[in-house]
C-alpha cells in the first residue's frame, strides 16, 4: 500500500525559521555555534550533514518537499524511512555496514585490539581516546558540537525564535518539539514520516509488506494506530 501523501496533522509545521533578531547577533560565538540551515523535514542539521541530490547523483527522496537523495535501493532518504534497517531482530535503526546499525556492529570499529565499540575520530572509541578534544585552551573534555565541550559552548540552541534552551533533538528544545513527536505513545523521537518516527515507520511498513505477501496482518506493540 502506497504511503498517504496527505500531510499528517502533527507535521503541519515542517520547519521553523531561525531568528535573525539583533539579540542573536550580539551573542557570543562561544555560546552559539556556526549557523544551522533548515531542511525540508522537521528540525535543523549542520550544512555538511545534508545529503543533496546534486552531490550524490541519486534520485530524490519521494517524500513530499524533501530534496535529499534517496537511499540505495529505496525511493526515500534514510530520514524518511528509506534504506536497509539493521538485521538484528527487533531493531529498526538504519544499517551501516554488514547490514547492522552502529550499536550492533555496523560501521567502523575501534582499532584497539579486543575492543568492538564504534570508533570515533582517530579510529578509536571514546573510552580509548577517540573523538575530538574541546578546543578551549586547557580543557581536556570531549568536544560535543562546534569543536567545543558543552561547558564551553559546544551545544546548539533551539531553533525556535527567541528560545535559548538547548537543542534536544531535531534542532528544537523539549518544549518546542512536543507537538512534533512520533504519534506512537511514549516515543520521544520526532515524527518525521507521516506523523511517526523513522523507526516506527519501518516497523509498520514491514508489517504491511508481510501482510501483503502472506495474508497475515501483524500488529507490532504500540503501532496499532499507524496507517501507511
C-alpha positions as a LaTeX table, in Angstrom:
\begin{tabular}{lrrr}
\hline
Residue & $x$ (\AA) & $y$ (\AA) & $z$ (\AA) \\
\hline
Unk1 & 0.00 & 0.00 & 0.00 \\
Unk2 & 1.42 & 3.35 & $-1.01$ \\
Unk3 & 2.05 & 5.94 & 1.76 \\
Unk4 & $-0.67$ & 8.54 & 2.15 \\
Unk5 & 0.58 & 11.79 & 0.63 \\
Unk6 & $-1.73$ & 13.86 & 2.83 \\
Unk7 & 0.37 & 15.70 & 5.45 \\
Unk8 & $-0.15$ & 14.41 & 8.97 \\
Unk9 & $-1.75$ & 16.98 & 11.33 \\
Unk10 & 1.30 & 16.85 & 13.57 \\
Unk11 & 3.53 & 17.60 & 10.61 \\
Unk12 & 1.77 & 20.83 & 9.61 \\
Unk13 & 4.78 & 22.76 & 10.81 \\
Unk14 & 7.53 & 21.45 & 8.54 \\
Unk15 & 10.29 & 23.70 & 9.75 \\
Unk16 & 10.95 & 26.74 & 11.94 \\
Unk17 & 12.84 & 29.77 & 10.73 \\
Unk18 & 15.92 & 30.74 & 12.65 \\
Unk19 & 15.55 & 34.09 & 14.35 \\
Unk20 & 17.64 & 36.89 & 12.91 \\
Unk21 & 16.93 & 39.44 & 15.62 \\
Unk22 & 19.55 & 41.82 & 16.95 \\
Unk23 & 19.67 & 39.84 & 20.19 \\
Unk24 & 21.01 & 36.84 & 18.28 \\
Unk25 & 23.67 & 38.95 & 16.56 \\
Unk26 & 25.22 & 40.17 & 19.79 \\
Unk27 & 25.54 & 36.73 & 21.35 \\
Unk28 & 28.99 & 35.39 & 21.99 \\
Unk29 & 30.15 & 32.99 & 19.28 \\
Unk30 & 31.25 & 30.61 & 22.01 \\
Unk31 & 27.66 & 30.01 & 23.07 \\
Unk32 & 26.08 & 29.91 & 19.62 \\
Unk33 & 27.90 & 27.58 & 17.18 \\
Unk34 & 28.03 & 28.25 & 13.44 \\
Unk35 & 24.63 & 28.86 & 11.81 \\
Unk36 & 22.33 & 25.95 & 11.12 \\
Unk37 & 20.38 & 25.63 & 7.89 \\
Unk38 & 16.80 & 24.37 & 7.53 \\
Unk39 & 15.91 & 21.11 & 5.81 \\
Unk40 & 12.54 & 20.19 & 4.30 \\
Unk41 & 11.83 & 17.82 & 7.20 \\
Unk42 & 11.47 & 18.69 & 10.87 \\
Unk43 & 14.39 & 20.38 & 12.58 \\
Unk44 & 17.81 & 21.61 & 11.60 \\
Unk45 & 21.10 & 19.96 & 10.78 \\
Unk46 & 24.63 & 21.20 & 10.20 \\
Unk47 & 25.05 & 22.09 & 6.48 \\
Unk48 & 27.66 & 19.39 & 5.88 \\
Unk49 & 25.22 & 16.69 & 7.02 \\
Unk50 & 22.77 & 17.43 & 4.24 \\
Unk51 & 22.75 & 14.72 & 1.57 \\
Unk52 & 21.74 & 16.62 & $-1.56$ \\
Unk53 & 20.80 & 15.08 & $-4.87$ \\
Unk54 & 23.27 & 17.38 & $-6.65$ \\
Unk55 & 26.13 & 15.93 & $-4.60$ \\
Unk56 & 25.31 & 12.25 & $-4.96$ \\
Unk57 & 23.69 & 11.98 & $-8.38$ \\
Unk58 & 20.92 & 9.83 & $-6.89$ \\
Unk59 & 17.22 & 10.36 & $-7.45$ \\
Unk60 & 15.30 & 12.49 & $-4.97$ \\
Unk61 & 13.50 & 11.12 & $-1.94$ \\
Unk62 & 9.81 & 10.79 & $-2.86$ \\
Unk63 & 8.61 & 12.17 & 0.48 \\
Unk64 & 6.73 & 15.47 & $-0.06$ \\
Unk65 & 9.02 & 18.54 & $-0.13$ \\
Unk66 & 12.17 & 16.51 & 0.59 \\
Unk67 & 15.09 & 17.28 & $-1.74$ \\
Unk68 & 17.60 & 14.85 & $-0.29$ \\
Unk69 & 18.92 & 11.85 & $-2.18$ \\
Unk70 & 17.12 & 8.56 & $-1.80$ \\
Unk71 & 19.00 & 5.70 & $-0.19$ \\
Unk72 & 20.34 & 2.99 & $-2.46$ \\
Unk73 & 17.63 & 0.51 & $-3.42$ \\
Unk74 & 14.89 & 2.71 & $-1.98$ \\
Unk75 & 12.67 & 5.60 & $-3.03$ \\
Unk76 & 13.32 & 7.54 & 0.18 \\
Unk77 & 16.21 & 9.00 & 2.13 \\
Unk78 & 17.23 & 7.42 & 5.44 \\
Unk79 & 15.43 & 10.13 & 7.46 \\
Unk80 & 12.13 & 9.31 & 5.78 \\
Unk81 & 12.31 & 5.54 & 6.13 \\
Unk82 & 14.50 & 4.59 & 3.18 \\
Unk83 & 17.47 & 2.27 & 3.19 \\
Unk84 & 18.02 & $-1.01$ & 4.96 \\
Unk85 & 17.23 & $-1.50$ & 8.61 \\
Unk86 & 19.54 & $-3.34$ & 11.00 \\
Unk87 & 19.10 & $-7.09$ & 10.61 \\
Unk88 & 19.16 & $-7.76$ & 14.37 \\
Unk89 & 15.72 & $-8.97$ & 15.44 \\
Unk90 & 13.61 & $-6.14$ & 16.85 \\
Unk91 & 16.00 & $-3.39$ & 15.74 \\
Unk92 & 14.76 & $-0.92$ & 13.13 \\
Unk93 & 17.64 & 1.56 & 13.15 \\
Unk94 & 19.28 & 2.31 & 9.79 \\
Unk95 & 22.00 & $-0.20$ & 8.91 \\
Unk96 & 25.58 & 0.85 & 8.18 \\
Unk97 & 27.98 & $-1.89$ & 7.07 \\
Unk98 & 27.27 & $-5.63$ & 7.21 \\
Unk99 & 23.52 & $-4.84$ & 7.40 \\
Unk100 & 23.94 & $-3.78$ & 11.04 \\
Unk101 & 23.44 & $-0.49$ & 12.86 \\
Unk102 & 26.35 & 1.03 & 14.77 \\
Unk103 & 25.06 & $-0.33$ & 18.08 \\
Unk104 & 25.04 & $-3.91$ & 16.79 \\
Unk105 & 28.39 & $-3.84$ & 15.00 \\
Unk106 & 27.84 & $-1.84$ & 11.82 \\
Unk107 & 30.25 & 0.88 & 10.77 \\
Unk108 & 33.96 & 1.17 & 11.67 \\
Unk109 & 35.11 & $-0.33$ & 14.97 \\
Unk110 & 37.72 & 0.84 & 17.47 \\
Unk111 & 41.25 & $-0.12$ & 16.36 \\
Unk112 & 42.32 & $-1.16$ & 19.88 \\
Unk113 & 42.74 & $-4.93$ & 19.98 \\
Unk114 & 39.80 & $-6.69$ & 21.59 \\
Unk115 & 37.53 & $-3.63$ & 21.53 \\
Unk116 & 34.36 & $-3.86$ & 19.45 \\
Unk117 & 32.93 & $-0.42$ & 20.21 \\
Unk118 & 32.14 & 2.08 & 17.48 \\
Unk119 & 35.11 & 4.23 & 16.51 \\
Unk120 & 35.10 & 8.00 & 16.67 \\
Unk121 & 37.66 & 10.44 & 15.26 \\
Unk122 & 41.13 & 8.89 & 15.18 \\
Unk123 & 39.86 & 5.35 & 14.72 \\
Unk124 & 39.29 & 4.74 & 18.43 \\
Unk125 & 36.20 & 4.65 & 20.62 \\
Unk126 & 35.73 & 7.36 & 23.23 \\
Unk127 & 36.91 & 5.03 & 26.02 \\
Unk128 & 40.26 & 4.56 & 24.24 \\
Unk129 & 40.84 & 8.21 & 23.40 \\
Unk130 & 38.84 & 8.58 & 20.21 \\
Unk131 & 36.89 & 11.68 & 19.36 \\
Unk132 & 37.97 & 15.29 & 19.35 \\
Unk133 & 39.01 & 17.31 & 22.38 \\
Unk134 & 37.47 & 20.66 & 23.19 \\
Unk135 & 39.41 & 23.46 & 21.51 \\
Unk136 & 39.19 & 25.71 & 24.58 \\
Unk137 & 42.77 & 26.17 & 25.89 \\
Unk138 & 43.45 & 23.95 & 28.89 \\
Unk139 & 40.25 & 21.90 & 28.52 \\
Unk140 & 40.53 & 18.11 & 28.20 \\
Unk141 & 36.84 & 17.33 & 27.81 \\
Unk142 & 35.48 & 15.74 & 24.65 \\
Unk143 & 34.03 & 18.11 & 22.08 \\
Unk144 & 30.30 & 17.86 & 21.53 \\
Unk145 & 29.40 & 20.29 & 18.75 \\
Unk146 & 31.31 & 23.12 & 17.16 \\
Unk147 & 34.61 & 21.59 & 18.38 \\
Unk148 & 33.82 & 22.52 & 22.00 \\
Unk149 & 32.56 & 20.67 & 25.05 \\
Unk150 & 29.17 & 21.54 & 26.50 \\
Unk151 & 30.69 & 23.72 & 29.22 \\
Unk152 & 32.45 & 25.87 & 26.61 \\
Unk153 & 29.56 & 26.34 & 24.20 \\
Unk154 & 29.58 & 23.01 & 22.39 \\
Unk155 & 25.85 & 22.81 & 22.03 \\
Unk156 & 23.16 & 24.01 & 19.67 \\
Unk157 & 20.36 & 26.30 & 20.78 \\
Unk158 & 16.72 & 25.64 & 19.99 \\
Unk159 & 15.83 & 26.94 & 16.53 \\
Unk160 & 12.55 & 28.49 & 17.71 \\
Unk161 & 12.77 & 32.30 & 17.53 \\
Unk162 & 13.66 & 33.83 & 20.88 \\
Unk163 & 14.32 & 30.49 & 22.59 \\
Unk164 & 17.68 & 29.93 & 24.28 \\
Unk165 & 17.13 & 26.38 & 25.52 \\
Unk166 & 19.42 & 23.63 & 24.25 \\
Unk167 & 18.59 & 21.52 & 21.23 \\
Unk168 & 17.28 & 18.15 & 22.43 \\
Unk169 & 16.96 & 16.58 & 19.01 \\
Unk170 & 15.87 & 17.78 & 15.60 \\
Unk171 & 17.02 & 21.31 & 16.32 \\
Unk172 & 14.40 & 22.00 & 18.98 \\
Unk173 & 14.21 & 22.03 & 22.77 \\
Unk174 & 11.83 & 19.75 & 24.67 \\
Unk175 & 9.16 & 22.44 & 24.82 \\
Unk176 & 9.13 & 23.25 & 21.11 \\
Unk177 & 9.32 & 19.66 & 19.87 \\
Unk178 & 6.36 & 18.25 & 21.83 \\
Unk179 & 3.77 & 18.75 & 19.08 \\
Unk180 & 6.14 & 17.19 & 16.53 \\
Unk181 & 6.76 & 13.95 & 18.41 \\
Unk182 & 6.04 & 10.50 & 17.00 \\
Unk183 & 2.36 & 9.64 & 17.44 \\
Unk184 & 3.22 & 6.26 & 18.99 \\
Unk185 & 2.61 & 6.56 & 22.76 \\
Unk186 & 5.75 & 7.02 & 24.92 \\
Unk187 & 8.01 & 7.54 & 21.86 \\
Unk188 & 10.22 & 10.63 & 22.25 \\
Unk189 & 11.58 & 10.77 & 18.70 \\
Unk190 & 10.34 & 13.29 & 16.15 \\
Unk191 & 7.52 & 12.21 & 13.83 \\
Unk192 & 9.37 & 12.79 & 10.56 \\
Unk193 & 7.35 & 10.39 & 8.40 \\
Unk194 & 3.56 & 10.76 & 8.26 \\
Unk195 & 3.43 & 11.63 & 11.95 \\
Unk196 & 5.65 & 8.81 & 13.20 \\
Unk197 & 9.40 & 8.48 & 13.72 \\
Unk198 & 11.57 & 6.69 & 11.17 \\
Unk199 & 11.89 & 3.54 & 13.29 \\
Unk200 & 8.15 & 3.14 & 13.89 \\
Unk201 & 7.52 & 3.84 & 10.22 \\
Unk202 & 9.78 & 0.91 & 9.33 \\
Unk203 & 8.02 & $-1.32$ & 11.86 \\
Unk204 & 4.64 & $-0.52$ & 10.32 \\
Unk205 & 5.96 & $-0.84$ & 6.77 \\
Unk206 & 7.43 & $-4.27$ & 7.48 \\
Unk207 & 4.11 & $-5.37$ & 8.96 \\
Unk208 & 2.26 & $-4.05$ & 5.90 \\
Unk209 & 4.66 & $-5.74$ & 3.47 \\
Unk210 & 4.32 & $-9.00$ & 5.39 \\
Unk211 & 0.52 & $-8.87$ & 5.34 \\
Unk212 & 0.51 & $-8.15$ & 1.60 \\
Unk213 & 2.64 & $-11.21$ & 0.82 \\
Unk214 & 1.38 & $-13.72$ & 3.38 \\
Unk215 & $-2.17$ & $-12.61$ & 4.05 \\
Unk216 & $-1.38$ & $-12.13$ & 7.74 \\
Unk217 & $-1.79$ & $-8.75$ & 9.40 \\
Unk218 & 0.84 & $-8.10$ & 12.07 \\
Unk219 & 0.23 & $-5.68$ & 14.93 \\
Unk220 & 3.57 & $-4.63$ & 16.44 \\
Unk221 & 3.23 & $-3.34$ & 20.04 \\
Unk222 & 2.41 & 0.36 & 20.13 \\
Unk223 & 1.96 & 0.65 & 16.37 \\
Unk224 & $-1.70$ & $-0.38$ & 16.04 \\
Unk225 & $-2.82$ & 3.13 & 15.09 \\
Unk226 & $-0.31$ & 3.63 & 12.28 \\
Unk227 & $-1.84$ & 3.52 & 8.81 \\
Unk228 & 0.51 & 3.65 & 5.82 \\
\hline
\end{tabular}
